[in-house]
Amino acid sequence: MRTYSLMFALISLIMLVMFSIYVLRGPVDPLIAAGLFVSFLACAAPTLLLLKPFDPPEELRRRAEARRERARQRGFTDDPPRDQGS
């Protein structure tokens, strides 16, 4: 998902640069300028939707806590294993 959102972000950035160059360079045809700007918005919208987390923050926190609890019950920890010696 992140790859697609980054691809859309890159395309929307290119469209915004094209729009800016077109407007700053000289006489502007409003239809072409509007088309470039709408293209920018059409590429920026999926970027924002794909980067937004789908679950509310409290749901994400609850899942992380449940994951940590399951790992603790199974005996997995973040600490490296200690050598007990021979």
Secondary structure, 3 states (H helix, E strand, C coil): CHHHHHHHHHHHHHHHHHHHHHHHHCCCCHHHHHHHHHHHHHHHHHHHHHHCCCCCHHHHHHHHHHHHHHHHHHCCCCCCCCCCCC
